[in-house]
Amino acid sequence: MSTSVNFTYEIKKEIIRNGFENTCCKTAALSAFLRATGSIITRGPHVGFEIVTESENVAEYFVGLIESMYGAELKIAEVGTDNRNGRDRLVLDCVGERSFFILSELGLAEFDGEGVNLKMEIDPYLVENACCRRAYIRGAFLGSGSCTLPKEDESGSGYHLEIVFFGEALADNFCDLLAQFDVLAKCVQRKNSYVVYLKSKDSISDFLQLCGAENCLEKLDGLAERREMRNNINRVANCMQKNYDKSVLASVKQIRAIEVIDSVIGISGLDEALETVARARLSDREASLKELGERLGISKSCLNHRLRKLVKISEELTEE
């Protein structure tokens, strides 16, 4: 099982473990769950619904919720493997005398006198209270949510959380719902679906906190801290490497300059201070300025000044 699938599973497991205390919150969560992973079906005179999920735990939870709240039974319609991703796929349906009543209670459908009319937006009545709005968000994630985390040794972002809906109006409603909690999500169309997504560590952290997934939030923060530590180490190493490279190039340039001077006028033709520095550099070509300065008993800035002067002399001799 991949890291992203594992983390998604952990989030959903924690949401289910926390549960929904109030009936109004259970109704909101169930409505969102069916919105995210269900579809309306008919069988004979009955209008019902089916849900598709990859998680047995999630399926078991909502089956129990529907049975306890509405006395309706969901039956397994299909068990198989999704050809697109190779994951298990569980399809359950509910079609009978209670099924349309459930759809109506969950704000998903209504009878307008001529037939069944599907509601394409979130029923405002279901999300009147802040607790119900949070429950709706959690229920939607349980339905079609997923979260991908970057590997610790990867650069760049790599954070991605998404929830998939099958209607644009519903996806827009959901973005508005998140915005009420200062979680700013974006929406993009993907084939026949609409994906509400978050791409930053901070926004995903806010989402997890909103869902009450404290353990998963702690894991996310721990990953972010380790990545930041690794990035800092890499930045320091890169900086040290650049400084080393610059030092090596400077040393090569100094040695070449001294060799030019020696071949044209001879090192002994320099004044005493420059001659001393030139001979010291030639005798230890890999020494740093600090090491060379300490050996000669002069400051690093003084040594650097004399070496630059040697380079300038060699350039003048070359021009002649």
Buried (B, 14 or more C-beta within 10 A) or exposed (E): EEEBBEBBBBBBBBBBEEBBEEEBBBBBBBBBBBBBBBEBBEEEEBBBBBBBBBBEBBBEBBBEBBEEBBEBEBEEBEEEEEEEEEEEBBBBBBBBEBBBEBBBBBBBBBEEEEEBEEBEEBBEEBBEEEBBBBBBBBBBBBBBBBBBBBEEEEEEEBBBBBBBBBBEEBBBBBBEBBEEBEBEBEBEEEEEBBBBBBBEBEBBBBBBBBBBBEBBBEBBEEBBEEBEEBEEEEEEEEEEEEEEEEEEEBBEBBBEBBBBBBEEEEBEEBEEEBBBBBBBBBEEEEBEBEEBBBEBEBEBEBBBEBBBBBBEBBEEBEEE
